[in-house]
Amino acid sequence: MDLCHFLRQERESIISDWVRQLSQSTSDRYRKIDPAELRRTVAMAYDGNYSVICNHDWEPIEKFIVLITRMRLERGFSLSEVQKAFGIFRIILLGRLPLIFRGEELVNALLVVNHSVDVTINQFSEYFQGKHEEEMQQLLESLEEKVRQRTEQLYNSEKRYRTLVEDISDGYFVCRDGRLIFANRALGKMLGRPPATLVGEDCDLFFAGIGNKLAGIDDRGVFEIEARRRDGSGFPVEIEINQVRYDAHPALAGVCRDISERRELARKELEDERLLVIGRMATVFAHEIRNSLSSIKVNVRVLQRKLALDDNDTRRMEIILRDIEKLDRLLRDTLLFSRFLEISPHQCDLNRLTEQAVARLGELFTASGIQVRLQLDPHLPELSLDEKSMEIVFDNLFNNAVAAMQEAPRREMVVATVFRPAAGGDSGVVELSVADSGRGIAAADQEKIFEPFFSTRQHGIGLGLSNVVRVVKQHGGSIRVASQPGRGAVFTVSLPWQQEAE
């Protein structure tokens, strides 16, 4: 299947996914757009990108950029919001293309999609910014002409100008001789200071090294620089400078935009691409290594039965098998982390799943000298769960508890469930908790333990809890930990419950 055939075949699915992500995660303004309108504009954007990728025809996407710029400017959308909306197309395809293409075909498909999205975003940004600048320039020229022609109306003209500038969402300032002579509310909010306190101050106090930049402005300039908040923290901004007349004297007017989100989005896109490649490599290596480990394990078992081994050699064989099992678990976690997680939930009794999980690992608990106590809520409602993926949650939480109690004088694990109904009784939360009496978790580590590749265990690779988080989030839930060093830890999984319609 080539890329164009894939885009035609998956058109409706990708458009629906795009609309869903726009309406759920982009911004409040996108969430307020009528779904039918949002679907129409997304379909036009999709068809425009398809025309670029498959027909090398830029006309449809260029027409769409003109249309969407007018629509979004009229509704007060920021440049970063619409840039993020275009970027969702790339994110969706980055998740789907590796499922269809491999090797060079995948690389070529990713390059084509990235090129199309990058050029589209750049063209839109230039056009959007140009229209915004055009409006601002027209306003400034109009004010300048009124000042020259009708001095007696200066007060009213300045008042209208100030009102407009105060209402825009971007930071706006005017400076002369390196000092601020006007700053709007948005700039004051951005820098964490009342706007009035900015007036008269040196620009370099708020924008690192801007003095040298301003000295080189002939007519207009755009540059990125670091801004400083009142608390001393810095953040990246893009500043567009134009020469204007303010109070009938030459000055420089600047529009300041916080580009932290833009940079973070670019960083995340690069990280996603890196993880995509790493995931593909991990899948290949882990699969091959697991095959070899399975063969080794089988042959060791055969030799163990056939050979007459003394006690020392028998223990060595058991050490080999135990290490093979450990490597197999690590590879299983790696494979799970590198794959797309898809669940098929149905109504289940969480208490039953909990009891089965405890029974399944019973030999491990007995061998480790751990007493397991179950405190299961008898009034627990059934939940929509995927039983197979919930095994990942149980196995990782139970194995982590066992590892935490290896050196503990008292080895007890308490597994509990509880139902917490919401007001009204038609919804609520079911909690599953696993408490151990182990060494506990340091406060500094509690914020990191759910991150990929972070582990407090000497030989751990830090994917177990990351996979737990993925499973729980796929079920619409959350997980948290409470612990004090030396006093054990409690992991609590919260899963949503909703009364089924009759």
N, C-alpha and C positions, 0 to 999 in steps of 0.2 A: 504494500500500500504506500503510495507516495503522499507527500505532505498535503497537496491540494485535495486529493481524494479524501484524506482524513478530515480536513477542514469542512468539506462539503457534507460528509457523513455525520460529523459531530456538531454541525451548526446549531441546531436547536438546543442540544444538551449544554454546549459551551455558553450560548446566550443566556439560558436559564441560570446557569451557575454564576455568570457575570452579574446578572440582575440581582440575584440573591446576595452576593457579596457586597454589591454597591448599597443595597437597601439595609444591610445588617451591620456593616463594619466600617464604612467610609466616613460619613459625617451625618449630623442631624439634618442638614439640608437635603442630602440625598435620600434620607429616610422619609422625608416629607413629600417627595415627588410622587405623583400618581403612578402606580405600577405599570399601567398601560403605556403612559408616556415614556417611562424609563425603559421599558422593553423596546419601544420604537427606536429610541436614540441608540440603545445598545446594539440593536440589529443593524442600524446604519453604520455604526463604528465597526462592527464585525465585518460587514460586507465590504467596507472601505479597506480594512486591513487585508481581507482576502484578495481584493483587486490588486493591491500592491504586491502581495506575496506571489500570487499565481499568474496575474496578467501584466505585472509591471506597469500598472496604470494608476497614477496618483490622483487623477481627477476626482473620483468619488470621495476619497478621504479628505482632499483639500476642500471640497464643497461642504463636507460634514464639519470640518474645523471652523469654517466661516459661520455655519449655522449654530454650532454648539457654543462658540465664543459669544455670539449675540445673546443666546438663551441664558448662559451662565452669568454673564456680566449683568444682565437685567435682574437676575435674582440674587446678586451679591455673592456669588461663589468666589473663593480665592483661587489663585493659580495652582497652589499645591493640592487643593481638593480635586481639581479636574485632572491634574497630572497623575495623582494616585488612581483615579478612576481608569485612565488609559492603562496604567501599569498593571491593573488586575488581569487584563487580557494576557499579559506575559506570564504572570504568576500561575494562572490556570493552565496554560500550555506547558509550563515547566513541570507541573505535576502530572500531566497526561502523556506528553510525548515519550518519556522513557518507558511507558507501558506498551507502546506500539513500535517504536523504532529502537534500533541498536547500532552500536559502533559508529561508523562514518555517517550513516543515514541520520542518526540522532544528532550528531555534531552539526551536520549541515542544516537540519531542521531548526535546531536551537539558534544557529547563527542567523538564519533567514528571519525567524520570528523576532529575535533581539534587534536586528537591523530595522525591521519594519516598525516595531514599537518605539525604538529610540528616535528614528527620524520623525515619526508621527508626533511624539511628545515634544521634540525640539521645534517642529513647525508650528504646533499649537502654541507652545510657550512664547515663541517670537510673535505670533499673530495676536495672542491674548495680551501680551505685554505691550505690543505696539498700539493696540486699540486703547488700552488703559492709558498709555503715555500720550496718545493723541488727544484723549479727552482732557487730561491734565494740562497738556500744552495749550490746547484751545482755551481752557479756562484761564490759565496764566496770561496768555496773550490778550484775552478779552479784558481782564482786570488791568493790565498794563495800558491798554488803549483808553479805557475809561479814566484811569488816573491822569493820563496826558491830556485828554480832551475835556474832562469835566472834573476839575479839581474840587468843585463844590460838593460833588457826590462821593468824595473819597471815603467818608465814614461808612456810608451804606454799602459801598462796594467791598470794603475790607471786612465788614461784618458778614456779608454773604459768603465771601471767600473763607473766612475763618470757620463758619458753620459747616461748610462742605468738607473742609479738611479735618475738622474734629470728628466728623461722622465716618470717614473712611476707616477701614480695618487695618490698613498699613500704617506704620509709623511715618510721620511727616515732620520735617524740620526745615528751618531756614537759618543759614549761617552767614556771617560776614567777618572777614579777618580772623577766621579760625574759631569764632565764638558763636554759640547759638543765640539767635535773636527771636526764634519762635519754635515751639514744639507742641504737637497735638497730644490729645489724651492717649491715643494708641501708643505713641512713642514712650510717654511716661509710664504706661502700664508695662510695656516691653522691658524698660530699664528698671522698674520697681521704684520709681520716684514720681512725686507730683510734677506735672509739666512745668509749673511756675518755677520750680527750683532748678530746672535745666537751663533756663534763659540766663544768659550772661556767662555761662561756664565755658571753659575750653572744650572743644569737641573731642580732643584726645583723651579726656577723662572718661568718656563713654564709648569711644570707638578707637581701638588700639592702632596707632600710627596713621590715623586718617588725615592728619595735617599734611603729610607728604603727598597723599593722594589728591587732596583738594588743590594743592599748589600746581598740580599738573593738568587740571581741568581747563580746557579751552572753551568748549561750548557744552559738552555733554559727556558723561562718563558712567560706566557701570563696573562695580568691583565687589568682591567679597572680602569681608573683614570680620574681626572678632569684636562683639559688643560686650560691655561689662555691666552687670546688674549692680544694684546697691550693695548686695551682700558680697560682692567681689567675684562671683562666678561669671564665667564667660560663655557665650554661645555665638554660633556663626550667623551672620546676616549678609544679605545682598543689598547694596545701596546704589540707587540710581540718582545721579546728580545732574541738574540742569542749571544753567545761568538764567537768572530772572532779575526783575526789578522789584524791590520790596521797599515800601515807603519812599518810592521815587528814587531809590539808589540801587546800584548793582549789588546782587547777592547770589548765593548758591542755595537752591532748594533741593532737598533730598527726600526720596521715598525709601524707607527702610523696611525690609521684609525678613522675618525670622525664617532661615532655611534649615533649621535643625531637622525638621521632618523630611525635607528633600534629601539631605545627606544621609539620614538614617535609612530612608527607603533605598537609596543607592547602595548603602553598605549591606542592607539586608538582601537585596537582589544578588549582590556578589556572593554573600554567604550562602544563599540558597543554591546558587550554581555550584559553589564549591562542595556543599553537602551532597548535591546530586551526584557529582563525580565520585566523591568518597563512598557514598552509599552503594553505587554500582560496583566499585572495586571491592568493597567489603562483602557484598553479596557473592561475587565470584569466588573470592578467596575463602570465605567461610564455608561455602557449599563444598568446595573441593577438600578442604581440611576435614570437615565433618565426615565425608565419605571415607577418607583415610583412617580417621579415628574409629569409625564403626568397624572397619576391617581389622584394625589392630585389636580392638576390644574382643571381637569374635574369636580371633586366633589365640589371644591370651587365655580366654575361657576354655578353649579346646585343649591347650597345653596344660592348663591347670588341672583338668580332669584326667589327662593321659599320663602325666609325669608323676613320679613318686617324689614329692618335695618334702624336705624337712620343714620345721616350723619357721625358720628364718626366711627360707625361700618362699614359703606360703605367704608370709607377711609382705615380702617384696612384691609378690604378684598382686596382693590386695592394694598396696600403695599405687602400683601402676594403674589398676582399674579405677581407683578413687581419683587419681589425677586425670585419667581419661574422662571420667564423668564430669569433673570440674571444667575441663576444657570444652566439653560438649555443651555445658550450660552457658559458658561464656559465648561460644559461637552461636548458640540458639538466641541469646539476647541480642547479639550483633545482627543476625539475620532479621530478627523482628524489628529492630530499630531502623534498619535500612529499607524496609518494605513499607508500602502504603497499607495503613491499617483500616480494614473495612469490617464492620460488624453486622450481624444479622440477629437483632434482638427479638425475643418473644417473652411472654409472661412467665416468670420464674419465681420460685420460693428461695429467697436469699438464705434463709436459715438452712434449707436443705443443701444448697451449694456449699455453705460454710462447713456443715458436718461432713460432707463428702471430701472437702479439701483437707480437713483435719485427719480423717481416716486415711486418705491417700499418702500423707506424710507421717503416718503413725510410727513407722520404723525409725525414721529420722529423729523424732522426738524421744523415743525410747532409748535409742543409742546415745543421745546427747544428754540423757538424764533430765529431761524437761517435763514438768507437769503442765498439762493443758487444761484450762477451765473454760467452759462455754457458758456464756450468759446471753442467751438468745431470747429476744422479745417474742412472746407467743402471739402477739397481736400484729405482727409484721404483715403489711399488705404485699401482694405479689408485685414485682417490678418488671419492667421491660428490659431484659438483659440478654447479652450474648454469653452463653455459658462457657464456650471455649476460651474467649478472651478474658473472662473473669478468672479463669485458672491462672492466668499470668499475674493478676493482682494478688490472689491468695498465695501462690508459690513464692513470689518475691518478698512479700511482707513476712511470711512465715520463715523463709530461709534467712532473711535479715535478722529476725528476732533470735533465731538459733545461733547465728554467728555472734550477735551482741552478747549472748549469755555464756559463751564458752568458758570464760574465766570467772563467772559470777558465782558466789557462794550459794545463793538461792536462785534456782532456775524455774521460773514460773511464767507461763504465757496465758493471758486472759483474752479470749476472743468474744466480742460482744456485738449485738445488734440492737438498735432501738429505732422506733418510729416517732417522728416529731411532726404531727399534723399542723398545718397552717390554719389561721382563723378562717372559719367557713367550712372546713372539713373536706373540701374537694381537691386539695393538693397538700403537699408536705415534703418532708425529707426523711430518707432512711439512712441511718449511719451504721457503718461497719467499723469497729475499732479493734486494733491489735496492740496489746500492751505487753511489754516484756520487762524483766527485772535485771536487764543487762547494764552495760557500762554507761549508757546514755550518750547524748550527742551534744557537743559544744555549741553554744549559742551562735558563734560565728559560722558554724557549718550548717546550721538548720536552714539558712536561706539558700544554700548551694546544693543540698543533697538531691534535689529533684532535677538538677541540671545534667545534661548529657556529659559523660566522661568524668564526672566528679565522684569520688568514692572515698570513704573513711576507712575502708578495709585495705590491708596491705597488698593483696593480690586481686582486688576488684578492678573492673574497668568502668564502673559507673553508668551502666545502662539499665540495670534492673528497675530502679525507681523511675527512670525516664520513661520506660515502657509502661509502668503502672500509670503514670500521669497521662500518657497517650490513651490508654484504655478507658480510664475514668472520664477524661474529657470527651471521648467519643460517646459516652453514655450521658453526657450533659452534666456530669458531676464535678467534684473537686476533692482535693486531698490536702491534709495539713498534718503537722507533727508538733507534739509538745514533749519537751524533754529537759532534764537537768542532768549534768554529768554525774555519774555514779548512782543515779536513781531511776534508771530505765528510760524508756521512750514509749509514747503512745501515738500510733498512726491512725488517723480517722478519715475514712472515705465517706463523703456525703453524696448520695444519689437522689435525684428528684423523683417524686411520685405524683402522678396525676390520676384523679378518678376517671375511669373509663366511661365514656358516654353510653347510656343504655340504648 
